[in-house]
Amino acid sequence: MPKKKKNANGEGSIYQIKSGKHKGKWVAQITIGKTPEGKLKRKSFYGKTRAEVKEKMQDYLEQMNLGVDQEAAKNLTFGGWLAEWLELYKKPILRLSTYENYLMYARNHIYPVLGKIPLAELDSNHIQALYNKLKEAGKAPATIHKIHQIIHSCLEKAVDVKLLSWNPSRATERPSVKNPEAQAMSEEDMDKFLTVVEKESDKWRAAFLVLLGTGIRIGELLALEWDDVDLENGLIYVNKTLSRTKSKGLVVNEPKTEASKAYVPLPEVAVEALKKHKATQAKIILYQGEKYKNRKLVFPTDIGTYMYPRNFQRKYYSLLKKAGVTHLKLHGLRHTFATRLLEEGEDLRTVQELLRHTDIKTTANIYSHVTPKMKKKAAHKMDSILRKTTR
């Protein structure tokens, strides 16, 4: 064995192998700790030149000085860390439906491409190649951004727990996502839709008047209980939401943010519809007796169980068809509520509070488009101003 020469910087030893099958190769060695028995643990780096092994050794030392557990990262694939991150850090804090979405994106898009790469070797090029592949496959920019969000957050936690020194996803590029304009019913379509709703049962009439009159979300509507409804003062207290999950079916959770929990005022027409619906529901409960499952729910199925959002959507789309109204997602009723208020001159801050957005920027971004009616109103106001000043 040749004599090992101490590196000039004192960070380890570098030498050339003089015999055997690896004759001529260079080796760099450093001490990285001690075994439980107190013996020194050495780390070796091999290469064809002295400069190559020195660079490898210095890279490792740099990471070690930052506190990165490189041995753990080397023995852990990105897929393994992603699974651990999802289970340990995300599952306890996410709603089940959101967690299942994370799993779906990981299983369908991330694991197949990046899963087997050692965590320590994952770089920006690997991640960028995935995003490029998804774009070429025709995936929407919003989908690629969701996948990036998962990868980025996962790697940020790897940095936090000293498995990596930096997050390689930071250096990637994603296709730009345009904020889609909020799709809402025109006044004419809304009139047609409400004409059809008026002919429905008390339950359906009340449900759609509440959605259009308050802008609450479908999950919030279907989780609503009579204890949350103050008909005397015309208020509903939104404090939970219903969602469908693959593993547990329908589940009731608190809203995503504290801002979403709030007392929401009801238009008088919605109050009247709710009173009528409540009276009709009482007769149904009396008739069904013990067969009726949950008497607290405001908008249950015919037997008093939680209604699946998908079944509510089916009813909504059938009403749209009857009304001859252009197809609009159910969430569009929330946008219709906000758009009508803005068209009638309501200020953005009030609309933000009614929609229960945490940040007014969210409201401003969603409703940044100006409807023709708002443009006309602005022109009319300016006309009045100009007439006054030119007299």
TITI-264284 format. One record per residue (C-alpha): residue number from 1; residue in three letters; x negated, y, z. Coordinates in pm, whole numbers, plus 32768, in hexadecimal, padded with zeros to 4 digits. Each point is the difference from the previous one (the first is absolute). Layout:
BEGIN
ATOM    k    r     x     y     z
ATOM  NUM  ala     X     Y     Z
...
! end
This chain:
BEGIN
ATOM    k    r     x     y     z
ATOM    1  met  8000  8000  8000
ATOM    2  pro  7F67  814F  7F9B
ATOM    3  lys  7FDB  8113  80FB
ATOM    4  lys  8135  80E2  8014
ATOM    5  lys  7FB3  816C  7FC4
ATOM    6  lys  80B9  80FE  80D0
ATOM    7  asn  80C6  80F5  7F2E
ATOM    8  ala  7F72  815E  8009
ATOM    9  asn  813D  8089  809C
ATOM   10  gly  7FFA  7EF7  810F
ATOM   11  glu  815B  7F7E  7FA8
ATOM   12  gly  7F93  7E99  7FC3
ATOM   13  ser  7F05  7F28  7F4A
ATOM   14  ile  7FD9  7FC9  7E8B
ATOM   15  tyr  7F2B  7EF3  7F60
ATOM   16  gln  7FD9  7F31  7EC3
ATOM   17  ile  802A  7E85  8004
ATOM   18  lys  7EB6  7F5E  7F97
ATOM   19  ser  806A  7E96  7FCF
ATOM   20  gly  8123  7F14  7FCF
ATOM   21  lys  812A  8017  7F14
ATOM   22  his  8037  8170  805B
ATOM   23  lys  7E96  805B  7FBB
ATOM   24  gly  7FDD  8168  7F8D
ATOM   25  lys  8148  807A  8096
ATOM   26  trp  8008  8111  8103
ATOM   27  val  80A1  7FEF  8159
ATOM   28  ala  805F  8112  80F5
ATOM   29  gln  805C  7FAA  8168
ATOM   30  ile  8094  80C6  8121
ATOM   31  thr  8075  7FAF  815E
ATOM   32  ile  8178  802C  8026
ATOM   33  gly  802D  7F8D  8168
ATOM   34  lys  7FD8  7ED7  80E5
ATOM   35  thr  80A3  7EAB  801C
ATOM   36  pro  80BD  7FA1  8140
ATOM   37  glu  7EBF  7F4C  8064
ATOM   38  gly  7F38  8141  7FE3
ATOM   39  lys  7F4C  7FAD  7EBC
ATOM   40  leu  7FD5  810A  7EF6
ATOM   41  lys  80F7  7FF5  7EDB
ATOM   42  arg  7F5C  8050  7EB4
ATOM   43  lys  809F  8070  7EBA
ATOM   44  ser  7F4B  7FB8  7EB7
ATOM   45  phe  8024  80A6  7EAC
ATOM   46  tyr  7F78  7F5F  7EC2
ATOM   47  gly  7FAB  8095  7EAD
ATOM   48  lys  7F14  8002  7ED9
ATOM   49  thr  7F47  813E  8065
ATOM   50  arg  7F93  80AB  813E
ATOM   51  ala  80D1  8132  7FA6
ATOM   52  glu  813A  7F2A  7FD9
ATOM   53  val  7FE9  7F59  8157
ATOM   54  lys  7FA0  8146  80A6
ATOM   55  glu  813A  80A6  7F73
ATOM   56  lys  80D9  7EDE  8078
ATOM   57  met  7F65  8011  8159
ATOM   58  gln  8028  8179  801A
ATOM   59  asp  816C  7FEF  7F92
ATOM   60  tyr  8041  7EFE  810C
ATOM   61  leu  7F4D  80CD  810A
ATOM   62  glu  80C5  8136  7FA0
ATOM   63  gln  8144  7F42  802D
ATOM   64  met  7F85  7F6B  8147
ATOM   65  asn  7FA5  8158  8087
ATOM   66  leu  8165  806E  7FB5
ATOM   67  gly  807C  7EE4  80DB
ATOM   68  val  808F  7F32  7EE0
ATOM   69  asp  8024  7E8C  804C
ATOM   70  gln  7F77  7F8C  7EB1
ATOM   71  glu  7FF3  7E91  8058
ATOM   72  ala  8172  7FFE  8055
ATOM   73  ala  8054  80BE  7EC0
ATOM   74  lys  7F29  7F14  7F30
ATOM   75  asn  80B6  7ECE  8085
ATOM   76  leu  8157  809D  7FCC
ATOM   77  thr  80AF  8024  7EB2
ATOM   78  phe  80CD  8134  7FB3
ATOM   79  gly  8130  7F1E  7FED
ATOM   80  gly  7FB3  7F7B  815A
ATOM   81  trp  7FDC  815E  808F
ATOM   82  leu  813B  8077  7F50
ATOM   83  ala  80C7  7EE2  809B
ATOM   84  glu  7F6B  804D  8157
ATOM   85  trp  8048  8174  7FDC
ATOM   86  leu  8168  7FC2  7F9C
ATOM   87  glu  803D  7F14  8124
ATOM   88  leu  7F44  80BF  8110
ATOM   89  tyr  802D  816C  7FA4
ATOM   90  lys  8131  8025  7F1F
ATOM   91  lys  80FB  7EF5  8066
ATOM   92  pro  8031  808D  8162
ATOM   93  ile  804C  8162  7F87
ATOM   94  leu  80B4  7FD4  7EB4
ATOM   95  arg  816C  7FB8  7FCD
ATOM   96  leu  802D  7E98  7F8F
ATOM   97  ser  807C  8065  7EA7
ATOM   98  thr  7ED0  80E4  7FD0
ATOM   99  tyr  7F12  7EF2  807C
ATOM  100  glu  8097  7F0A  7F09
ATOM  101  asn  7FC4  80FC  7EE9
ATOM  102  tyr  7E93  8019  8069
ATOM  103  leu  7FE7  7E84  7FF3
ATOM  104  met  80A1  7FF9  7EA7
ATOM  105  tyr  7F0A  80FC  7F70
ATOM  106  ala  7EDB  7F4A  80A2
ATOM  107  arg  806F  7EAA  7F88
ATOM  108  asn  805F  8062  7E9D
ATOM  109  his  7EF5  8100  7FAB
ATOM  110  ile  7EDF  801C  80F6
ATOM  111  tyr  7FA4  7E9D  806D
ATOM  112  pro  7FE9  7F6E  7E9D
ATOM  113  val  7EFE  8103  7F91
ATOM  114  leu  7F44  8070  8138
ATOM  115  gly  804E  7EF5  8101
ATOM  116  lys  7EC9  7F25  7FD6
ATOM  117  ile  7F00  811B  7FF6
ATOM  118  pro  7F2D  8013  8141
ATOM  119  leu  8067  8137  80C0
ATOM  120  ala  7E96  807A  800E
ATOM  121  glu  7FE5  7FE9  7E83
ATOM  122  leu  8148  80A6  7FA5
ATOM  123  asp  7FB7  8142  7F47
ATOM  124  ser  80BA  8115  7F4B
ATOM  125  asn  7FD6  7F56  7EAF
ATOM  126  his  80B8  7EC8  8077
ATOM  127  ile  8125  80D2  807B
ATOM  128  gln  8002  80E3  7ECE
ATOM  129  ala  800A  7ECE  7F1D
ATOM  130  leu  813A  7F8D  80B7
ATOM  131  tyr  80AB  8151  7FD1
ATOM  132  asn  7F9E  8005  7E8E
ATOM  133  lys  8087  7EA0  7FD4
ATOM  134  leu  814A  805F  80A1
ATOM  135  lys  801D  8133  7F23
ATOM  136  glu  7FBA  7F33  7EC6
ATOM  137  ala  810C  7F09  8070
ATOM  138  gly  80FB  811C  7FFE
ATOM  139  lys  8028  802B  8177
ATOM  140  ala  8092  814E  8065
ATOM  141  pro  7F11  8103  8095
ATOM  142  ala  80CF  7FFD  813F
ATOM  143  thr  7FC6  7E88  8022
ATOM  144  ile  7E88  802B  7FD2
ATOM  145  his  8002  8111  810A
ATOM  146  lys  80B5  7F1A  80F4
ATOM  147  ile  7EFC  7EF2  7FC4
ATOM  148  his  7EEB  8102  802E
ATOM  149  gln  80A1  8073  8145
ATOM  150  ile  7FEC  7E9C  8088
ATOM  151  ile  7E99  7FC8  7F8F
ATOM  152  his  7F8E  8156  8078
ATOM  153  ser  809E  7FDD  8159
ATOM  154  cys  7F77  7EA0  8026
ATOM  155  leu  7E9E  8070  7FAE
ATOM  156  glu  801C  8134  80DF
ATOM  157  lys  8043  7F15  8123
ATOM  158  ala  7ED3  7F2D  7F96
ATOM  159  val  7F2D  813B  8022
ATOM  160  asp  809D  804B  8154
ATOM  161  val  7FA9  7EA7  8089
ATOM  162  lys  7E9D  8010  7F73
ATOM  163  leu  8028  7EF9  7EF2
ATOM  164  leu  7FA9  8102  7EF4
ATOM  165  ser  7F46  814A  8003
ATOM  166  trp  80E5  80A4  7F03
ATOM  167  asn  8141  7FC5  7F41
ATOM  168  pro  7FBD  7FAC  7E90
ATOM  169  ser  8169  804B  7F9C
ATOM  170  arg  7FB9  8173  8038
ATOM  171  ala  7F3B  800F  7EBC
ATOM  172  thr  8113  7F6C  7F25
ATOM  173  glu  80E9  80B1  7F0F
ATOM  174  arg  8174  7FC0  7FE2
ATOM  175  pro  80FA  8070  7EF7
ATOM  176  ser  80B7  813A  8065
ATOM  177  val  815D  7FDA  808B
ATOM  178  lys  80FA  8105  7F97
ATOM  179  asn  8105  805F  8101
ATOM  180  pro  8142  7F92  7F57
ATOM  181  glu  8117  80FB  8004
ATOM  182  ala  8111  7FA3  80F4
ATOM  183  gln  8119  7F6A  7F32
ATOM  184  ala  8152  8084  806E
ATOM  185  met  8163  7FFD  7F7C
ATOM  186  ser  8075  8130  7F42
ATOM  187  glu  812F  80AE  8091
ATOM  188  glu  80D5  7F6B  7EEB
ATOM  189  asp  7F87  7E9D  8045
ATOM  190  met  802E  8030  8175
ATOM  191  asp  8169  8067  7FC9
ATOM  192  lys  803C  7ECB  7F29
ATOM  193  phe  7F5E  7F21  8104
ATOM  194  leu  80C8  8092  8121
ATOM  195  thr  8142  7FD8  7F39
ATOM  196  val  7FBB  7E8A  7FED
ATOM  197  val  7F93  7FEF  816F
ATOM  198  glu  814C  809C  8069
ATOM  199  lys  80B5  7EC9  7F81
ATOM  200  glu  7F29  7F10  80CD
ATOM  201  ser  8048  7F6D  8158
ATOM  202  asp  7FD3  80D9  8134
ATOM  203  lys  7EB1  7F5C  804E
ATOM  204  trp  7F64  803E  7EAB
ATOM  205  arg  808F  815D  7FE6
ATOM  206  ala  7F6F  805E  8153
ATOM  207  ala  7EAF  7F60  7FB1
ATOM  208  phe  7FC7  80C2  7EBE
ATOM  209  leu  8081  8146  8090
ATOM  210  val  7F09  7FDB  8121
ATOM  211  leu  7EE1  7FB7  7F10
ATOM  212  leu  8052  8126  7F1E
ATOM  213  gly  8058  80E4  8122
ATOM  214  thr  7ECF  7FC5  80DC
ATOM  215  gly  7EE7  7F7B  7F23
ATOM  216  ile  7FB3  7EE3  80F2
ATOM  217  arg  7F55  7ECB  7F74
ATOM  218  ile  80B5  7EBC  7FAF
ATOM  219  gly  7F49  7F3F  8114
ATOM  220  glu  8065  810B  80FB
ATOM  221  leu  816B  7FF2  7F8F
ATOM  222  leu  8016  7E84  801F
ATOM  223  ala  7F60  8002  815C
ATOM  224  leu  80F0  810A  807F
ATOM  225  glu  80D2  7FA5  8133
ATOM  226  trp  8139  80AF  807E
ATOM  227  asp  7F41  8069  8139
ATOM  228  asp  7F25  80D1  7F16
ATOM  229  val  812E  80B7  7F6E
ATOM  230  asp  8091  8134  80A9
ATOM  231  leu  8141  8042  7F3F
ATOM  232  glu  806E  8116  80EB
ATOM  233  asn  7ECA  80D3  7FB9
ATOM  234  gly  7FC4  7F81  7EA0
ATOM  235  leu  7EAA  7F60  803C
ATOM  236  ile  7F51  7EB6  7FC7
ATOM  237  tyr  7EC5  7F9D  80B9
ATOM  238  val  7F09  7F54  7F17
ATOM  239  asn  7F1D  7F28  80D6
ATOM  240  lys  7FD2  7EB6  7F4A
ATOM  241  thr  7FF2  7F69  7EA6
ATOM  242  leu  8058  7EB2  7F64
ATOM  243  ser  7F15  7F51  7F11
ATOM  244  arg  7FE6  7EAD  7F5A
ATOM  245  thr  7ED0  7F23  803D
ATOM  246  lys  7F9B  7EB6  7F63
ATOM  247  ser  7FA8  7F52  8144
ATOM  248  lys  8114  8077  80E9
ATOM  249  gly  8116  807C  7F1D
ATOM  250  leu  80A2  8143  8072
ATOM  251  val  7F4D  80B9  8118
ATOM  252  val  804E  8145  80B5
ATOM  253  asn  7EDE  80E9  804F
ATOM  254  glu  7FC7  8162  8071
ATOM  255  pro  7FCF  80F8  7EE2
ATOM  256  lys  7EA0  8028  7F73
ATOM  257  thr  7FC0  814E  80A9
ATOM  258  glu  807D  80BA  8131
ATOM  259  ala  807F  8111  7F19
ATOM  260  ser  80EE  7F03  7F65
ATOM  261  lys  80AE  7FDB  8151
ATOM  262  ala  80F9  811C  8014
ATOM  263  tyr  8165  8075  8024
ATOM  264  val  8089  803D  7EA4
ATOM  265  pro  8133  80DD  7FC8
ATOM  266  leu  8129  7F70  7F43
ATOM  267  pro  80D6  80C1  7F07
ATOM  268  glu  816B  800E  806E
ATOM  269  val  806D  7F26  7EDC
ATOM  270  ala  7F12  7EF0  8078
ATOM  271  val  8082  801F  8167
ATOM  272  glu  8165  7FD0  7F84
ATOM  273  ala  7F96  7ED4  7F2E
ATOM  274  leu  7F4D  7F62  812A
ATOM  275  lys  8130  802C  80E1
ATOM  276  lys  80DD  7F54  7F00
ATOM  277  his  7F01  7EEA  7FCD
ATOM  278  lys  7FE0  7FC9  8178
ATOM  279  ala  8178  7FD9  8024
ATOM  280  thr  8010  7F08  7EE1
ATOM  281  gln  7ED6  7F40  8089
ATOM  282  ala  80AC  7FE5  8154
ATOM  283  lys  8128  7F52  7F58
ATOM  284  ile  7F15  7F0C  7F50
ATOM  285  ile  7F50  7FB2  814A
ATOM  286  leu  814D  7FC9  80AB
ATOM  287  tyr  806E  7F15  7EEB
ATOM  288  gln  7EBC  7F36  7FF6
ATOM  289  gly  7FC8  7FF6  8176
ATOM  290  glu  7ECF  7F35  8068
ATOM  291  lys  7FA9  7FB4  7E95
ATOM  292  tyr  7F91  816A  7FD9
ATOM  293  lys  7E8C  8000  8059
ATOM  294  asn  7F90  815F  805F
ATOM  295  arg  80FC  810D  805D
ATOM  296  lys  7EF3  810C  802A
ATOM  297  leu  7FA0  8019  7E91
ATOM  298  val  8091  811E  7F36
ATOM  299  phe  7FCB  7F67  7EA8
ATOM  300  pro  7FEF  7E84  8026
ATOM  301  thr  8076  7EE8  7F1D
ATOM  302  asp  816B  7F92  800F
ATOM  303  ile  7FAC  7F14  8120
ATOM  304  gly  7F3A  80FC  80CD
ATOM  305  thr  7E9B  7FA3  7FA5
ATOM  306  tyr  7EE9  80DF  7F7D
ATOM  307  met  802A  8046  7E8E
ATOM  308  tyr  7EDD  7FB0  7F1A
ATOM  309  pro  7F82  813F  7F56
ATOM  310  arg  8004  7F45  7EB5
ATOM  311  asn  8175  7FBA  8022
ATOM  312  phe  803D  816F  804B
ATOM  313  gln  7F3A  8058  7EC8
ATOM  314  arg  80D4  7F14  7F2D
ATOM  315  lys  813A  80B3  8076
ATOM  316  tyr  7F63  8151  7FB4
ATOM  317  tyr  7F9D  7F9B  7E9E
ATOM  318  ser  815C  7F77  7FBB
ATOM  319  leu  8092  8153  8068
ATOM  320  leu  7F0B  80B7  7F1D
ATOM  321  lys  8072  7F25  7EDF
ATOM  322  lys  8170  8045  804C
ATOM  323  ala  7FBA  8174  800B
ATOM  324  gly  7F40  7FF7  7EB9
ATOM  325  val  7EDA  80A6  80A9
ATOM  326  thr  7E97  7FDC  7F8C
ATOM  327  his  7F3F  7EF8  80C4
ATOM  328  leu  7F63  8094  8139
ATOM  329  lys  7F50  7F49  8118
ATOM  330  leu  80B9  7FF7  814C
ATOM  331  his  7EEF  80D9  809A
ATOM  332  gly  806E  8103  7F00
ATOM  333  leu  812A  8052  80E0
ATOM  334  arg  7F06  8089  80FD
ATOM  335  his  7F64  80D2  7EEC
ATOM  336  thr  815B  806F  7F92
ATOM  337  phe  8049  8079  8161
ATOM  338  ala  7EC0  80D0  800A
ATOM  339  thr  8024  8083  7E9D
ATOM  340  arg  8164  807B  8037
ATOM  341  leu  7F93  80BC  813A
ATOM  342  leu  7EDB  80A5  7F4D
ATOM  343  glu  80E0  805B  7EDA
ATOM  344  glu  80EE  80A9  80F2
ATOM  345  gly  7EE5  80D4  8086
ATOM  346  glu  7FA5  7F40  813C
ATOM  347  asp  7E98  8046  806A
ATOM  348  leu  7EF6  7EF4  7FE2
ATOM  349  arg  7FB7  7FF2  8177
ATOM  350  thr  816A  7FA5  804F
ATOM  351  val  8003  7EF6  7EF2
ATOM  352  gln  7EBB  7F75  808E
ATOM  353  glu  809A  7FE3  8159
ATOM  354  leu  813D  7F5E  7F7A
ATOM  355  leu  7F33  7F03  7F3A
ATOM  356  arg  7F23  7FD0  8134
ATOM  357  his  7EBA  8021  7F41
ATOM  358  thr  7ED6  8027  80E9
ATOM  359  asp  7F5C  8104  7F1F
ATOM  360  ile  80AA  810B  7F32
ATOM  361  lys  7EFD  7FBD  7EEF
ATOM  362  thr  80A6  7EAF  7FC7
ATOM  363  thr  814E  80AB  7FC4
ATOM  364  ala  7F60  8107  7F22
ATOM  365  asn  7F4B  7EF9  7F2D
ATOM  366  ile  8136  7F2A  7FCE
ATOM  367  tyr  80E1  8125  7FA5
ATOM  368  ser  7F05  80D8  7F4A
ATOM  369  his  80D0  7FF3  7EC1
ATOM  370  val  8101  8111  7FD4
ATOM  371  thr  8157  7F95  7F85
ATOM  372  pro  80B0  80C9  7EEC
ATOM  373  lys  80FE  807F  80FE
ATOM  374  met  7EEA  808B  80DF
ATOM  375  lys  7F61  80A9  7ED3
ATOM  376  lys  814C  809E  7FA5
ATOM  377  lys  8032  807C  8163
ATOM  378  ala  7EA2  8098  8001
ATOM  379  ala  8044  80AC  7EB5
ATOM  380  his  814C  8084  8082
ATOM  381  lys  7F57  808E  8137
ATOM  382  met  7EF8  80A8  7F2B
ATOM  383  asp  810F  808C  7F1D
ATOM  384  ser  80A7  80A2  812E
ATOM  385  ile  7EB4  8094  8072
ATOM  386  leu  7FAF  808C  7EA7
ATOM  387  arg  8159  8099  7FD7
ATOM  388  lys  7FDD  80B5  814D
ATOM  389  thr  7EAB  808D  7FA7
ATOM  390  thr  805F  806F  7EA0
ATOM  391  arg  8134  80C7  8063
! end
